Amino acid sequence: MTELPLASQPAPRPRPASQLRSFSLKLYRITILLLIVWLIRDYYIRIRVQGQAPIELREVKEILPQAEALSVDHSDRMGLFILDRNNQTIGYAIRTSPISDEIIGYCGPTDTLIVFGQKTGKVSGLAIRSSGDTTSHVNDVRANQYFRDRWKEYSWDQIAKLDLEQGEIEGVSGATMTSMGLAYAIRHRIRYSQKQAQAITPFRFEFKDTVLIMFATGACLLTFTRLKRIHWLRKLFKIAAFIYLGFITGDLLAESLFAGWAKYAVPWRQLSGLVLLAGTAILIPWSTRRNVYCQSLCPHGTAQEFLGRLIPHRKKWKIRPDVKRALRWIPGLLLALILIIIFLRLPVDLAELEAFDAYLLTSAGIASIVIALSGLIASIFVPQAYCHFGCPTGTIFEFVRSHGRADHFGKSDFVAGLFLIMALILNQYAEVIQQLLLQ
């Protein structure tokens, strides 16, 4: 029997073990990334909910003795779930400060704790935590049991509808302004959350979004179709992206952008084009092994590519392997620094740690300009110097990038696990670390 020529033989099927390993690593990497983002988000929500004087468990236990733990609510209610020893929700707690600090009683605002029972949905009790009002008036309100018990007749929605102007809640005699200031603060706090929950940001789609989507689509076409063989088209596309993304709109993907989205929200209703571009930069390499953003869209990458052609390859600098290994740690160290800055809320502009802000000529910081120029000069002698040895954003895209059957658990995966542990620690102990640093 004649053996088939080698070229016509069917390609060997991937081994199930290698497929499973590749899938597991892809899942591991995207999970690590999502968990770190979630920890940043959780921390900043907790800061917004708890403010400068967090509600403590002992305060809640005075109203609900069964309380054993508090859990931050990520919804627009901006409160705390009260949990019992079985981790079951038995109530809900909010404070009026800082949202209602603008409401003054006699001479200052009052921060009040309000606890709702889970079964009834009504107020289980309230307590004055602190106040800028007159001490004697505050003490009169604290001592008036009738005023505090009156609130137990109302649920969350009923408080929002209270007609305080018509006297549905009566002030404490001798401390009317203080007690009514407290009442208005409670109602304002709940109405604020309801207004936030009901507010829907209108979807806005502009010409800029269309262009960004076109660039994302074009990068994919030039990567996965026969268009990639048309060299002049690839070059023209990169030049167009360099000019438009770099100098006209400044819509560059950077750590400062991703940090803002992680801390607050992804603005998909207002910046749908930029969000889709970011999704393309992360999900395409994760699912297809092609880093389309760095290869085709990043203006700084394009600038380095063209500058690298100024001198022939034989005249490029040869970096020793040990030095190269050391330099490759720089982006990882920058990512660690960025995590510390985010959690400790240090007064450092994250845009100053990368080169991309330098393309916004009217507002670029000195540090960004220095980093950008250094990277561009280095790229003349070392191909894509900044991409390989200085870019934390590109490092994230490379981290999530799949390598197919050849994939294996490497140093970057181990370091990513350490980053997750660091984020967990900072999420829980950032305030303690801040206090230690201030001493």
N, C-alpha and C positions, 0 to 999 in steps of 0.2 A: 504494500500500500504506500503510495507516494505521500511523503510528509509535506504538509502545507508550508509555504515560505513563511519566514519569521514575521514579515510585515503584515501578512494576512491573518495571523493567529489572533484570536480574541484576547483582549487584555485581561490579566488575572483579576479576579474579583477581590475587593478589599477584605481582609480578614475581619471577622466579627469582633475580635478582641481589640484590634486597632480602631475600629469604628466606635466601639464602646468607650475606649480611652479618650478618643477625640471629642465625643459628645460630652463625656464627664468633665473634661477640662473646659470646654466651652461653657457648660453650665456653671462650673466653679467660678470662672472669671467674671461672667456677667452677674452672678450672685454676689460676689465680693464687691463689685462696683455699686450695685444697687443697695447693698446693706450699708456701705459707707455713706452714700447719699441719704439714705433713710435716717442714719444716726445724726447727720448734720441737720436735716430737716426737723427731727424730733427735738434736738437740743434748742434750736431757735424758736420752735413753737413753745417749748417749756419756758424759755426766757420771756416770750411775749405773754404767756398765760400767768406765770408766777411773778414776773417783775423783780424788783429789788428786794422784796420781803416775801419770800415764798410761803405759801400755806404749809404749815407743819402738821404732821399726823396727830400730835397731842391736842392741837386746837380742835380738830374734827372729832376726836374721841370724846371731848367734853360734851358734844352734841349727840354723836352716834357712838356709844361705847363699843359697839361691835367692830368698828373700823380697825383694820389691820394694815392697810396699805392704800396708797394713792397712785393713780395712773392718769397721765396727761391725756386729755381729749384733744384730738387733732382737728376736730370740726370747728365751725365758726362760733360755737358756744364758748370756747376758750376756757373751759373749766377743768375739773378733776373728777374722775370716777373714784368713788369710795368703795374699796373692796374689803370683804371679810376674810377670815382665816382660810376659807375654801376658795378664795380668789373669785368669789361671786360679787357682782355689783349690788351694793345695798343703798347707794345714795350718790349724790352729785354735789360738788362744792365749787363755789365761785367767790371771787372777791371784787369789790367795787373799784379798787385802785389797780392800775393807774388810769383805767378808762374813764372813770367818773371823777377824777381829781379836779376837774374844772368846776364842779358843783360845790359851792361853798355854803356852809351852814351859817354860823354867826361870824366866824373870822377865819375859817379854814376848812379843808376837806376832811372827810372821815373814811377810813378804809374799813369796810365791813365784810365779814365772812358770812355767807349765806349757804346753808346746807339744806338740800332737798332729799326727801326720802324716796327710795326707789318704788316702794309699793303704792304709796298714795300719790306721788308726784308733787306733793305740797311741801312747803317749807317745814323742816324739822326743827330748825332753830337758827338764830343768827347771833353774831358776837362782834363787838367793836374791837378791831385789832390795834388800830392806832388812830390818832386824830390830831389835826392842827387847830382844832377848835378849843374854846375855853374849857379848862379841866373840870370845873364845877358843873358846867352844862353837860359835858360828856358823861360824868359820873351820874348825873340825874337820869340820863337816858339808859345807862347800864343798869341802874337800880329799878327802873320801871318795868316790872314784869308784864303788865297789861300790854304795853306798847310792843314788846318782843313777841308775846303770844299772839297778838293780832295778826302777825304775818303768817302764822301757821294755817290760816284759812285759805291761803292763796297758793296756786301752782305757778309754774314758770310763765305760761301763757296768760294767766289771770293777772299777774303782776305787770306784765307788759301793757295790759289794758286798763290798769288802775287810773281812776280819775282823781288824782290827788288834789286838784284844784277844787273839787266838790267835797272834799273831806272824807274820802273813803278810808284814809289812814289819818288818825288824829295825832297832833303833836303832843309832846310831853309838856305838861304845865311847868313853866319856869325855864324850859329849854326848848321852846317851840322851834326856833330857827335851826338849832342843832339837829333835833330829831327829824324835822321835815327835810333838812338838807340831806340827812342819811336816807330818808325815804325816796327823795328824788334821785339820789345817787344809785340806789338799788334798781329803781325802774329804768333809769338811763342805761345802766350796765346791761340789763336784759334786752332792752330795745335795741341797743347797739349790736348785740350778737344776732338778733333776729334780722336786723337790717343788713348785716354782713351776709347772712345765709340767703337772703332773698335777692341780694344784689347780683345780677348777672352781667358780666362785662360783655358788651356787644362785640360780635365777631367783626374784625376789620381786616379786609384783604386789599392791599395796595399794589401798585405797580412793582414796587421793590420786592414784594413777596413772590410775584410772578417770575421776576428775574432770578431770584435765589433758587427757586424751584427748577428753573431752566438750567442753571449752572449745576445743580445736584444731578439732574437727569442727564445732562451732557457728560458729566464726569463718569457716570455709570455706563453710558453708551460707548465712550472712548476707552473704557476698561474691558467691557464684556462683549463687544461686537467687533466686526471687521474694521470698523472705523479706526481702531487702535493702530492699524497698519498705515494709515495716512499721516505721515509724520508732520507735514506742514499744517494739517488741521489740528493735531494735538498741540503743536507749538502756538498756533493762533489762539486756541482755546485757553491755554495757560496765560498768555499775554492779556487776554480779555479779562480773565479772573483776577490777574495781578492788578490791573488798573481799576476794575470795578469794585472788587471786594477790599482791596488795599487802600485806595485813595478816594474813591467816590462815596462809598457807603461806610467803610470801616467795619463791615460785618464779618469779623474774624472770630473763629472759635478759639477761646482762651480760658484759662482757669478762672479768671475774674468773672467771666460770663457764667460758667458752670457753677461756681460757688454761689452766685446770686440766685440762680434758679434753685439750687439745693436748699438754700436758706429760706426762700420765700415761696416761689411757685414757678412753674414753667408757663410762660406767657403765650400759649398756643393760640389764644384768641386774637392777640394783638400782633404777634410776630410769627405767624404761621410759617412763613418762608424760612426764617432763621432756625426755627425749631425743627423743620424738616431737614434742613442742611445738617444740623447737629445730629439728628437721628441717622442720617445717611453716613456721617463720619464714624459713628459708633457701630451701628448694626450691620453695615455692609462688610467691613473687615471681620466682624464677629461671625457672620454667616457664610462669607464667600472667600475669605483669605486675601481680599484685595483692599488695601488702604487707599481708597479713592480720594479722600480729602487731602492727605499729605502729598500724594503723587500728582494730583491734577488741579487742586483748588487753592491750596495754601499760598498766598502771595510771597511769604518769606521763603518757602521752599522753592518756588519758581525763581526768585531772585538769586538764591544760592546756586541753583542748577545752571543758570546762564552765566553767572560769574565764574563758575567752575570751569567753563570752557575757555577762559582767557589764557590759560597756560596749558601746555600739553600734559598728558597723563604722566609721562616719564619724569617730569619736573615736580610732581606733587610730593608733599612731605610724606615720609614713611614713619608712621607712629609705631613705637615699640609695643608689642602685645600687652605687656604689663601696664604701660601708661594708658593704652586704649581701654583696658579693663577698668582702670581707676576712673578715667573720664566718664565712662558709661554710668557711674554711680551718681553723677551730678543731677540728672533729671529726677531720679528717685529721691535724693536728698531734698531737692526743691519741693517735691510733692509732700514729703514729710513736714517741711517747713510751712507749706500752705495749709495743711491740716491743723497745725498748731496755731497759726494765725487765725484761722476760721473759728476754732473752738474757744480760744482764749480771747477772741475779739480784740486782737492787737491792732493798734492804729497804723497798719501797713496796707498800702494799696497793692492788691495782688497783681494789677496790671503792670506794676513796676518790676515784677519778677520775670517778665517775659518780653519778647521782642515786638509783639504784635501792635502794642499801643503806639509804637513809633511811626506807624503809617498814618495815624491821625495827626497830621502835621500841626494843626492849630492847637491841639491840647496834649501833645505827647510829653511825657515826663522825661527828665534827664536820664534816669536809670534805664528806661525802655530804649531810648535812643542809643545809649552806650552799648547795651546788650545787642541791639539790632546791628549796629555798625561793626561790633566785634565779630559777630557771627558771620556777617557778609564778607568781611576781610578774610576771616579764617577759611571760608568756603572756597576762596581762590586757590588755597594750597592744600586743603583737606576737603574732599567731596562731601557736601551736605553736612558741614561741621556742626552747625547749630542743631539740625534735626537729630543727629546721632548723639551729641554730647551736651545738649543744653535745653531741650524742649520738653517740659513736663506734660503739655497737652498732647503732643505727638506720642509720648511714652504711653499714655492711657490708651490711645487708639491702637498702638502696637501691642499693648498688653492683652486687649480683648481679641486681637486678630487670631483667627484659627490658622493652624498649620496642617490641617488634614491628618492623614495617617501617620505623618512624621511627628505629630505633636507628642510632647511629653511634659511631665511636671518639672519645671525648671526654676532657676533662681528668682525670676520675676514673679512666679506663682507663690513661692515661699515668702518673698518680701511683701506681696499683696496681702497675704494672711497676717503678717506683722502689722501692716497698715490698718487692717480691720481691728486687730486687738488694740492698737493705739487709739483708733477712733472710739472704740467701746470705753476705754479708760477715760478719754477726754470728755465723752458724752456724760459720764457719771461724776467726774471729779474736776471739771474745768474751773468751777468757782473756787474750790479748795486750792487748786494750783495758782489761780490768780491772787488769792489772799497771801499765799506763801511768797509770791514774787513781789508783792507790794510791801512786805515787811522789811 
